[in-house]
Amino acid sequence: MKMISFDSICLLMCVSFVQLCNGNGVLQDIVTAIEKGIEFYSRNFADMNIDGIFGVRMVEGQLQVVADFLKTVLQLPDDLQRIYLRIVECYRKAQYISNSSLPRLKENDHQYYKLVGPFVELPWTYGKSYRTLDPKFKWNAELIPIKNVTLDEVQSDKCMGELLGTQTSMKCTVSKECIMIMSTQGFTGYEITHQLLYTMLAEQVICDISSPSNDQGLGQNQDCVISRPS
């Protein structure tokens, strides 16, 4: 899942800056890698759980973003037009796999689906253009996580469920505990990847976690409703 999702994001970046590339060789290789990944999914998706199908749903959304971008480009060169058609075909296959998986996922693990089902119900169309990171935001390599703060799978699912509205009465209602855990510096491995996924999910479902609408919620033992821009 990580590899094919990474490939699709690379594809989006390459297409966005294709005019800067010397030919489309790298782009061709990326599309080929995605085709192979989707072929793997097509053979094995019946045995995959929600986490696995989330990977192909993410690819579906990113391919949709790329295809929509290319449709706006007038008079694509022949080689890029062929790439575009391959991208559209990959998108259609990924969409079929995702949609075909939903009934089985609901039936096999109903409780878990209730918690994180929205992850796999719609394509992951979140995306941003390439940007340069500000070095001042780099975390100190010697930074140690706050004592007694842990982020495991259960806690991660709970916090993401708050964003999705499956843990609360409405989307974007975030507990003080999740704000604290998801903003803790110094994590590595599983924890930091899921902190990143958490912030991406917030943007995907249009939750502005940088601007709480109830600042007091961060300093008291109560939930904080974070703003949802219209």
Rosetta silent file (secondary structure, phi, psi, omega in degrees, C-alpha in Angstrom):
SEQUENCE: MKMISFDSICLLMCVSFVQLCNGNGVLQDIVTAIEKGIEFYSRNFADMNIDGIFGVRMVEGQLQVVADFLKTVLQLPDDLQRIYLRIVECYRKAQYISNSSLPRLKENDHQYYKLVGPFVELPWTYGKSYRTLDPKFKWNAELIPIKNVTLDEVQSDKCMGELLGTQTSMKCTVSKECIMIMSTQGFTGYEITHQLLYTMLAEQVICDISSPSNDQGLGQNQDCVISRPS
SCORE:     score description
SCORE:     0.000 S_00000001
   1 L     0.000  -43.497 -178.047    0.000    0.000    0.000 S_00000001
   2 H   -63.769  -40.906 -175.819    2.741    2.448    0.886 S_00000001
   3 H   -67.535  -46.482 -176.724    4.654    1.845   -2.349 S_00000001
   4 H   -69.311  -34.765  177.182    1.743    2.215   -4.761 S_00000001
   5 H   -65.901  -40.477  178.568    0.458    5.310   -2.935 S_00000001
   6 H   -63.340  -41.618  178.701    3.931    6.833   -3.101 S_00000001
   7 H   -60.458  -40.963 -178.543    4.127    6.105   -6.819 S_00000001
   8 H   -67.525  -36.430  177.778    0.848    7.874   -7.472 S_00000001
   9 H   -67.751  -40.624  175.584    1.960   10.949   -5.574 S_00000001
  10 H   -59.619  -38.992  178.819    5.222   10.968   -7.551 S_00000001
  11 H   -61.259  -44.057  178.893    3.145   10.782  -10.714 S_00000001
  12 H   -60.109  -42.240  179.612    1.155   13.816   -9.681 S_00000001
  13 H   -65.879  -42.971 -178.317    4.355   15.749   -9.043 S_00000001
  14 H   -64.581  -42.297 -179.726    5.918   14.711  -12.359 S_00000001
  15 H   -65.708  -38.615 -179.280    2.860   15.648  -14.377 S_00000001
  16 H   -61.790  -29.581 -177.235    2.629   19.012  -12.649 S_00000001
  17 L  -119.511   28.822 -174.070    6.168   19.788  -13.715 S_00000001
  18 H   -61.572  -28.696 -179.138    6.305   17.754  -16.921 S_00000001
  19 H   -69.483  -13.607  179.097    7.377   20.792  -18.898 S_00000001
  20 H   -93.146   -8.259 -175.838   10.559   20.831  -16.826 S_00000001
  21 L   -86.800  147.060  174.182   11.419   17.203  -17.599 S_00000001
  22 L   -88.375   82.356 -176.617   13.747   16.125  -20.372 S_00000001
  23 L    88.778  176.178 -175.084   11.347   13.667  -21.973 S_00000001
  24 L  -112.782   22.573 -177.829    8.784   11.394  -20.373 S_00000001
  25 H   -59.475  -48.472 -179.702   10.952    8.357  -19.603 S_00000001
  26 H   -63.784  -41.443  179.593   10.624    8.616  -15.824 S_00000001
  27 H   -61.789  -40.876  176.938    6.908    9.307  -16.118 S_00000001
  28 H   -60.040  -42.761 -179.484    6.491    6.197  -18.266 S_00000001
  29 H   -64.335  -39.255 -179.940    8.259    4.129  -15.613 S_00000001
  30 H   -64.598  -45.219  178.887    6.032    5.508  -12.863 S_00000001
  31 H   -62.537  -40.579  177.603    2.855    4.686  -14.777 S_00000001
  32 H   -60.629  -42.002  178.762    4.194    1.189  -15.463 S_00000001
  33 H   -63.095  -40.293  178.602    4.849    0.702  -11.737 S_00000001
  34 H   -65.822  -41.774  177.682    1.300    1.819  -10.919 S_00000001
  35 H   -58.311  -42.182  179.263   -0.124   -0.560  -13.523 S_00000001
  36 H   -66.754  -38.851  178.010    1.772   -3.438  -11.914 S_00000001
  37 H   -63.628  -43.947  179.598    0.559   -2.409   -8.473 S_00000001
  38 H   -66.957  -34.413  176.126   -3.057   -2.272   -9.592 S_00000001
  39 H   -63.418  -38.047  175.614   -2.665   -5.656  -11.259 S_00000001
  40 H   -62.476  -44.937  177.856   -1.525   -7.027   -7.901 S_00000001
  41 H   -59.962  -43.123 -176.299   -4.597   -5.521   -6.268 S_00000001
  42 H   -62.243  -29.269  179.296   -6.884   -6.975   -8.931 S_00000001
  43 H   -84.607  -21.772 -169.325   -5.601  -10.485   -8.151 S_00000001
  44 H  -125.860   -0.433 -171.703   -5.675  -10.149   -4.372 S_00000001
  45 H   -64.215  -23.690 -179.939   -8.234   -7.556   -3.295 S_00000001
  46 H   -65.470  -19.475 -179.104  -10.744  -10.230   -2.208 S_00000001
  47 H  -103.940    4.600 -174.786   -8.346  -11.129    0.628 S_00000001
  48 L   -93.180  150.082  176.385   -7.517   -7.573    1.718 S_00000001
  49 L   -91.946 -172.235 -177.210   -8.793   -5.748    4.783 S_00000001
  50 H   -59.064  -41.212 -178.574   -9.827   -2.105    5.085 S_00000001
  51 H   -60.329  -40.143  179.204   -6.220   -0.912    5.376 S_00000001
  52 H   -67.455  -42.303 -179.944   -5.338   -2.584    2.088 S_00000001
  53 H   -70.528  -28.140  174.461   -8.334   -1.191    0.225 S_00000001
  54 H   -59.180  -36.745  179.096   -7.576    2.255    1.614 S_00000001
  55 H   -60.685  -45.996 -179.015   -4.328    2.071   -0.346 S_00000001
  56 H   -73.823  -28.494  175.699   -6.068    1.486   -3.669 S_00000001
  57 H   -67.098  -36.296  176.720   -8.739    4.100   -2.815 S_00000001
  58 H   -65.500  -44.027  177.857   -5.925    6.603   -2.302 S_00000001
  59 H   -61.158  -43.766  178.378   -4.410    5.652   -5.657 S_00000001
  60 H   -54.673  -47.253 -178.384   -7.810    6.000   -7.323 S_00000001
  61 H   -65.550  -41.543 -179.280   -8.197    9.539   -6.022 S_00000001
  62 H   -68.188  -37.068  175.753   -4.704   10.630   -6.990 S_00000001
  63 H   -65.190  -35.816  176.548   -5.104    9.217  -10.496 S_00000001
  64 H   -62.666  -42.662  178.567   -8.370   11.119  -10.769 S_00000001
  65 H   -60.814  -44.844 -178.899   -6.572   14.341   -9.809 S_00000001
  66 H   -64.949  -45.737 -179.192   -3.868   13.702  -12.422 S_00000001
  67 H   -62.276  -41.153  178.595   -6.366   12.805  -15.160 S_00000001
  68 H   -63.757  -37.342  177.807   -8.430   15.906  -14.440 S_00000001
  69 H   -64.170  -46.460 -177.267   -5.289   18.019  -14.655 S_00000001
  70 H   -65.737  -29.546  178.277   -4.264   16.534  -17.985 S_00000001
  71 H   -64.581  -22.490 -179.460   -7.743   17.121  -19.412 S_00000001
  72 L   -84.076  -10.164 -178.588   -7.158   20.853  -18.975 S_00000001
  73 L   -87.878  119.253 -179.734   -4.014   20.771  -21.122 S_00000001
  74 L   -77.087  139.258  174.387   -4.774   21.610  -24.741 S_00000001
  75 L    52.927   63.389  174.883   -3.118   19.571  -27.495 S_00000001
  76 L   -61.824  139.832  173.031   -1.176   17.066  -25.429 S_00000001
  77 L   -58.195  155.781 -175.164    1.841   15.634  -27.245 S_00000001
  78 H   -57.014  -43.033 -177.569    1.249   12.133  -28.578 S_00000001
  79 H   -66.641  -36.248  178.308    3.449   10.447  -25.975 S_00000001
  80 H   -74.560  -30.732  175.394    1.720   12.292  -23.117 S_00000001
  81 H   -63.628  -39.436  178.131   -1.686   11.522  -24.619 S_00000001
  82 H   -66.656  -38.151  176.601   -0.834    7.823  -24.466 S_00000001
  83 H   -63.950  -42.102  178.892    0.218    8.218  -20.845 S_00000001
  84 H   -57.532  -44.704 -179.433   -3.051    9.993  -20.121 S_00000001
  85 H   -64.669  -35.888  177.089   -5.055    7.068  -21.529 S_00000001
  86 H   -68.126  -37.781  177.876   -3.078    4.624  -19.391 S_00000001
  87 H   -63.378  -44.479  178.901   -3.750    6.762  -16.314 S_00000001
  88 H   -60.856  -41.248  178.985   -7.484    6.782  -17.043 S_00000001
  89 H   -65.347  -41.039  176.188   -7.474    2.993  -17.414 S_00000001
  90 H   -61.986  -42.391  178.778   -5.624    2.614  -14.100 S_00000001
  91 H   -59.128  -46.295 -178.473   -8.146    4.925  -12.457 S_00000001
  92 H   -63.411  -40.663  178.695  -11.083    2.874  -13.732 S_00000001
  93 H   -66.569  -42.274  179.233   -9.551   -0.387  -12.521 S_00000001
  94 H   -63.725  -40.480  178.663   -8.767    1.094   -9.094 S_00000001
  95 H   -62.652  -42.585  178.834  -12.311    2.439   -8.826 S_00000001
  96 H   -61.863  -45.367 -179.852  -13.756   -0.989   -9.681 S_00000001
  97 H   -60.772  -46.373 -177.902  -11.582   -2.713   -7.081 S_00000001
  98 H   -62.090  -51.421 -176.834  -12.525   -0.188   -4.382 S_00000001
  99 H   -65.064  -36.602 -179.250  -16.255   -0.249   -5.042 S_00000001
 100 H   -69.069  -22.341 -176.079  -16.349   -4.034   -5.349 S_00000001
 101 H   -83.802  -22.827 -170.593  -14.680   -4.405   -1.954 S_00000001
 102 H   -58.079  -49.733 -179.138  -17.116   -2.349    0.133 S_00000001
 103 H   -57.329  -41.776 -179.676  -19.863   -4.964    0.745 S_00000001
 104 H   -66.416  -40.868  179.858  -17.326   -7.574    1.862 S_00000001
 105 H   -63.239  -41.623  178.372  -15.513   -5.111    4.153 S_00000001
 106 H   -62.405  -41.322 -176.365  -18.780   -4.122    5.840 S_00000001
 107 H   -74.311  -39.795 -173.166  -19.744   -7.739    6.383 S_00000001
 108 H   -73.912  -35.083 -177.973  -16.386   -9.083    7.546 S_00000001
 109 L  -144.385   74.316 -171.802  -15.609   -6.453   10.201 S_00000001
 110 H   -61.614  -42.005 -176.863  -18.712   -4.401   10.821 S_00000001
 111 H   -66.013  -45.001  179.477  -17.480   -2.650   13.982 S_00000001
 112 H   -66.556  -35.823  178.633  -14.162   -1.570   12.490 S_00000001
 113 H   -64.431  -38.267  177.694  -15.949   -0.442    9.339 S_00000001
 114 H   -60.758  -32.533 -177.372  -18.252    1.756   11.421 S_00000001
 115 H   -78.325  -47.495 -172.286  -15.158    3.434   12.883 S_00000001
 116 H  -123.126   11.615 -178.877  -13.013    4.004    9.776 S_00000001
 117 L   -52.193  -40.508  179.563  -15.317    3.116    6.897 S_00000001
 118 H   -56.310  -20.798  175.436  -15.322    6.646    5.451 S_00000001
 119 H   -56.498  -37.139 -170.904  -11.636    6.088    4.659 S_00000001
 120 H  -111.298    4.709 -177.189  -12.582    3.683    1.885 S_00000001
 121 H   -85.284  -24.152 -178.850  -15.968    4.957    0.750 S_00000001
 122 L  -133.943  152.644  178.174  -14.661    7.783   -1.426 S_00000001
 123 L   -64.124  150.109 -177.521  -11.472    8.349   -3.469 S_00000001
 124 L   -89.329   91.760 -175.012   -8.641   10.192   -1.739 S_00000001
 125 L   -96.142    5.659  175.651   -8.480   13.389   -3.801 S_00000001
 126 L   -62.391  137.486  177.020   -6.443   15.378   -1.304 S_00000001
 127 L  -173.654  150.959  178.471   -3.293   16.752   -2.879 S_00000001
 128 L  -136.998  153.540  176.543   -0.976   19.716   -2.941 S_00000001
 129 L   -69.593  159.104  177.503    1.652   20.974   -5.321 S_00000001
 130 L   -58.084  139.387  176.296    5.306   20.482   -4.531 S_00000001
 131 L  -145.047  155.465  179.044    6.679   23.013   -2.065 S_00000001
 132 L   -85.844  130.142 -179.958    9.974   23.667   -0.303 S_00000001
 133 L   -77.880  143.865  176.668    9.972   22.952    3.429 S_00000001
 134 L   -79.740  119.096 -176.881   11.149   25.644    5.820 S_00000001
 135 H   -57.389  -24.045 -176.970   14.244   24.264    7.637 S_00000001
 136 H   -67.568  -16.185  179.475   13.225   25.997   10.872 S_00000001
 137 H   -90.327    0.207  178.952   10.415   23.444   11.277 S_00000001
 138 L   -67.110  132.199 -179.523   12.836   20.506   11.307 S_00000001
 139 L   -78.781  145.330  177.769   12.619   18.613   14.572 S_00000001
 140 L   -65.293  129.262 -177.700   15.705   18.151   16.699 S_00000001
 141 L   -61.370  -23.346 -178.278   17.049   14.622   16.252 S_00000001
 142 L   -92.552    3.018 -179.189   17.599   14.398   20.025 S_00000001
 143 L   -62.987  136.038 -179.231   14.024   15.335   20.845 S_00000001
 144 L  -113.158  133.768  179.150   12.377   12.814   23.165 S_00000001
 145 L   -55.700  150.186  177.137    8.603   12.233   23.174 S_00000001
 146 L   -56.661  137.285 -177.613    6.698   13.578   26.163 S_00000001
 147 L   -59.345  139.583  177.540    6.725   11.032   28.948 S_00000001
 148 L    69.171   14.393  174.811    3.704    8.719   29.087 S_00000001
 149 L  -101.314  121.923  179.019    2.465    9.776   25.634 S_00000001
 150 L  -127.933  151.063  176.321    1.805    6.833   23.349 S_00000001
 151 L  -134.260   99.257  178.193    0.235    6.532   19.924 S_00000001
 152 L  -110.602 -174.735 -175.028   -0.843    3.014   19.017 S_00000001
 153 H   -63.293  -40.174 -179.248   -3.353    1.654   16.501 S_00000001
 154 H   -64.135  -45.944 -179.839   -6.314    1.916   18.880 S_00000001
 155 H   -66.151  -40.897  179.471   -5.551    5.538   19.775 S_00000001
 156 H   -61.440  -45.652  179.495   -4.873    6.447   16.144 S_00000001
 157 H   -62.421  -38.981  179.196   -8.203    4.966   14.996 S_00000001
 158 H   -62.080  -46.938 -177.658  -10.027    6.825   17.777 S_00000001
 159 H   -66.916  -38.834  178.630   -8.520   10.185   16.830 S_00000001
 160 H   -70.530  -31.912  175.042   -9.180    9.706   13.146 S_00000001
 161 H   -62.978  -30.859  176.349  -12.722    8.641   13.976 S_00000001
 162 H   -65.550  -41.703  177.409  -13.191   12.045   15.618 S_00000001
 163 H   -64.073  -39.928 -175.881  -12.263   13.779   12.370 S_00000001
 164 H   -77.905  -17.115 -177.934  -14.569   11.485   10.391 S_00000001
 165 L    87.686    8.146  179.551  -17.468   11.909   12.807 S_00000001
 166 L   -87.429  -12.517  178.232  -17.667    8.190   13.617 S_00000001
 167 L  -107.411   -8.982 -175.253  -16.538    8.772   17.219 S_00000001
 168 L  -135.757  178.763 -177.896  -18.504   11.969   17.788 S_00000001
 169 L   -79.649  -13.198  179.614  -21.826   13.523   16.891 S_00000001
 170 L  -155.028  157.574  178.147  -20.284   15.547   14.044 S_00000001
 171 L   -63.636  155.375  172.405  -17.145   15.709   11.936 S_00000001
 172 L    67.132   22.404  173.156  -14.145   17.748   13.076 S_00000001
 173 E  -100.187  108.556 -167.962  -14.937   17.470   16.792 S_00000001
 174 E  -114.664  132.345  179.737  -11.551   16.732   18.308 S_00000001
 175 L   -75.566  155.554  176.515  -10.747   15.805   21.905 S_00000001
 176 H   -58.374  -38.927 -179.521   -8.057   17.531   23.898 S_00000001
 177 H   -59.911  -44.447 -177.829   -6.282   14.174   24.205 S_00000001
 178 H   -70.385  -38.127  176.260   -6.054   13.703   20.423 S_00000001
 179 H   -58.620  -43.754 -178.336   -4.859   17.271   19.832 S_00000001
 180 H   -66.803  -46.210 -177.326   -2.089   16.694   22.375 S_00000001
 181 H   -66.618  -45.004 -174.971   -1.046   13.280   21.036 S_00000001
 182 H   -74.718  -10.059  176.593   -1.156   14.227   17.367 S_00000001
 183 L  -109.933    5.810  178.876    0.936   17.351   17.961 S_00000001
 184 L   -69.442  128.191  178.594    3.574   15.661   20.169 S_00000001
 185 L   -88.174  153.042  173.994    7.053   16.120   18.719 S_00000001
 186 L   105.067   -9.610  178.447    9.760   13.490   18.711 S_00000001
 187 L   -68.360  155.488  173.589    7.856   10.441   17.525 S_00000001
 188 L  -136.025  176.281  173.185    9.338    8.145   14.881 S_00000001
 189 L    60.301 -134.745 -177.054    8.182    5.086   12.941 S_00000001
 190 H   -52.832  -43.581 -172.907    4.500    4.164   13.201 S_00000001
 191 H   -63.282  -47.705 -175.659    3.673    7.178   15.340 S_00000001
 192 H   -71.805  -31.212  177.414    4.994    9.931   13.071 S_00000001
 193 H   -67.124  -33.656 -179.709    3.506    8.355    9.933 S_00000001
 194 H   -83.018  -23.784  168.193    0.091    8.319   11.578 S_00000001
 195 H   -63.545  -42.578  178.455    0.487   11.871   12.815 S_00000001
 196 H   -65.144  -44.571  178.475    1.068   12.783    9.170 S_00000001
 197 H   -60.832  -37.240  178.701   -1.892   10.698    8.033 S_00000001
 198 H   -60.631  -46.364 -179.173   -4.028   12.427   10.667 S_00000001
 199 H   -69.316  -35.403  176.516   -3.225   15.897    9.323 S_00000001
 200 H   -65.577  -40.782  178.099   -3.791   14.728    5.739 S_00000001
 201 H   -62.762  -39.483  178.616   -7.159   13.279    6.737 S_00000001
 202 H   -58.413  -40.112  179.012   -8.093   16.581    8.372 S_00000001
 203 H   -74.779  -33.541  178.970   -7.498   18.343    5.068 S_00000001
 204 H   -63.574  -41.720 -178.969   -9.255   15.596    3.097 S_00000001
 205 L   -94.362    8.456  175.423  -12.451   15.976    5.149 S_00000001
 206 L    64.589   53.348  171.286  -11.943   19.775    5.321 S_00000001
 207 L  -111.065  125.115 -179.882  -11.125   20.180    9.015 S_00000001
 208 L   -91.983   90.784 -176.146   -8.843   23.119    9.827 S_00000001
 209 L   -75.759   -6.376  179.215   -6.868   21.720   12.734 S_00000001
 210 L   -88.595   -9.579 -175.029   -4.658   24.819   12.843 S_00000001
 211 L  -135.456   75.088  179.389   -7.532   27.121   13.809 S_00000001
 212 E   -59.383  136.946  179.659   -9.720   25.717   16.595 S_00000001
 213 L   -81.109  -10.486  177.353  -13.029   27.550   16.788 S_00000001
 214 L  -132.206   85.854 -174.691  -13.024   27.017   20.543 S_00000001
 215 H   -59.448  -31.826 -178.361   -9.534   27.811   21.833 S_00000001
 216 H   -64.583  -22.941 -179.982  -10.552   27.070   25.417 S_00000001
 217 H   -62.471  -25.159 -179.458  -11.145   23.490   24.410 S_00000001
 218 H   -79.140  -18.268 -177.299   -7.396   22.974   24.137 S_00000001
 219 L  -109.227    1.572 -179.660   -6.821   24.037   27.709 S_00000001
 220 L  -127.895  166.468 -179.400   -9.737   22.268   29.372 S_00000001
 221 L   -84.396   67.057  179.079  -10.940   18.700   29.611 S_00000001
 222 L  -150.801  166.935 -179.267  -13.528   19.050   26.886 S_00000001
 223 L   -76.623  156.070  179.269  -13.838   18.558   23.157 S_00000001
 224 E  -120.761  123.818  176.953  -12.813   21.199   20.656 S_00000001
 225 E   -88.161  114.503 -177.710  -14.854   21.779   17.526 S_00000001
 226 E   -93.294  148.819 -169.652  -12.399   22.724   14.799 S_00000001
 227 L   -68.586  148.762  176.178  -13.521   24.888   11.934 S_00000001
 228 L  -121.885   97.833 -178.558  -14.668   23.514    8.586 S_00000001
 229 L   -56.463  143.374  179.164  -14.128   26.141    5.875 S_00000001
 230 L   -83.805    0.000    0.000  -16.991   26.397    3.390 S_00000001
